[in-house]
Amino acid sequence: MMPSAKYAALLAVVAMSACQSADRAPSPLAAARPLAMPPEFGTAMPERAERPGDETAGRPASFAVPPDPGLPGKRGGISIDPSHAYTLPDLIDLAQRTNPDTRIAWERARQAALAVGMVETTYLPDLSAEVLGGFQHTPLPIPKTLDSRGYFTVNTEEILPGLVVKWLLFDFGRRDAQAEGAKQISRAADIGFTGAHQKLIFEVSKAYFAVDAERAQRRVAETALKNAQILEEAVSAKHARGLATVPEVAQAHRGVAKARFDLEQAKAADNDVYHGLLEAMGITPTLKLTLADSAGRHLPKALGDAADEMIRRALARRPDIVASLAKLRSSEAGVAAAEASYYPTIGLEGTINQNIGAISVNGGSSYRVDEPAAGILFRLKLPLYDGGLRDKTLAMARSKQAEAEEELAKAEDEAVRQIARAYDALTSALAQHDAAEALETAAGAASDAALDAYRHGVGTFTAASTAETERAQAQSAGARAYAGVLTAAAALAFATGELTSSQVLENRP
């Protein structure tokens, strides 16, 4: 074939392939892939690919998910009293009734309790009603001296309704180990439910104290704005008498503007931590709660117990540690159950039924029966070979036991670290609070004196402005130190496993 002919054949093949590709339906992936966006369009939405007959050609691409009417709606709202100022115990009680985490933990504990009952049913006999019936045509051999065909046929019709009982009598402790393991898992789930409540109490308490601290910052910002306006009025009065300069007036205006900006920032922070409180409680963010102020709450002055003593008590009652210990005991029971699988089982099987049937030979007359039958058998079962299943099951059980031991050790180490950290944090918070109280008192006195001196012409505007700024900073530090002590006390109570109810923090000295 000439070269030109080869090229012509090649072009024909390519053209046919192109025609076939054009006739194919477009790939769903290709249709869903957005077009490349030219740089000149910036962040504009890409447009759909224009295809012949496409009614959406030229319209902006939409990636919205259509609503599914099968999705469940939000749970029913809770009743809120708008005239009631909710205290911390009120908020905790509300959270315990509405937070999904506690409901999930309750269902898990319930499932574990049901699992215990399921294992206990294996100690009882299994009784069932059975009906076996049908028709059977059976050819059977026979000497040709009796029948020239060398066989005869038997037609059988039979119905066997009856009761069957199976009872495992002895299994070398396998069920005992399984029951013990299920009980320990149920205990761990119950403790997990308790731990979920303790965690919820801590999270709500921490969020409440954060809201209280930010609202204290808001009050400080409001006071700072009023003081800045008072200083502005003093500067304006002196400027009217020719005793203050224009820069001092401008600085006073700037101080008022800065105080307004700080107040708006405090309002934004207050709104943010309020939503954090609603999130910790697990309730809808559109609710408007009136919160009681924590001012006047008793603060601990000193820690009576040493950290070592707290750690010793906590290791015996922290939910995560007790739950880890229960899981370890469950894994030990799993090992015992796997070891018992190497031993035989002894069981009892019995039946009582009614034999209702008919039989005929070579299509002849039928002979019928309708009589009761019964039987009782003892079964001894010893698995001899299972392809290594029992060996692997035992190895798996021992591995889970080793894992549970490591988890218990890890939980204990984490508890020690959390308690030590919380103990030191509370000690530091108490010291900071005492220092903040002294600073706030001194800064207030200094600010009042500086403003009075400026009004009487014996002080400078700079000194008065600086003193007012330092008083606002001292008040802010005092509010944060107060909230810091409450938060640290809650963290220590949670770390030691003592945060057991909504009244614990209310009653702490």
Secondary structure, DSSP 8 states (H G I E B T S, - for coil): --HHHHHHHHHHHHHHHHHHHHHS---HHHHHS-----GGGTT---B----TT-TTTTSB--------TTS----------TTSEE-HHHHHHHHHHH-HHHHHHHHHHHHHHHHHHHHHGGGS-EEEEEEEEEEEEEEEE--TTT-TTSEEEEEEEEEEEEEEEEEEEE-TTHHHHHHHHHHHHHHHHHHHHHHHHHHHHHHHHHHHHHHHHHHHHHHHHHHHHHHHHHHHHHHHHHHHTT-S-HHHHHHHHHHHHHHHHHHHHHHHHHHHHHHHHHHHHT--TT---EE---TT----SS--S-HHHHHHHHTTT-HHHHHHHHHHHHHHHHHHHHHHTTS-EEEEEEEEEEEEEEEEETT--EEEEEEEEEEEEEEEE-----TTHHHHHHHHHHHHHHHHHHHHHHHHHHHHHHHHHHHHHHHHHHHHHHHHHHHHHHHHHHHHHHHHHHHTTSS-HHHHHHHHHHHHHHHHHHHHHHHHHHHHHHHHHHHTT---STTHHHH--
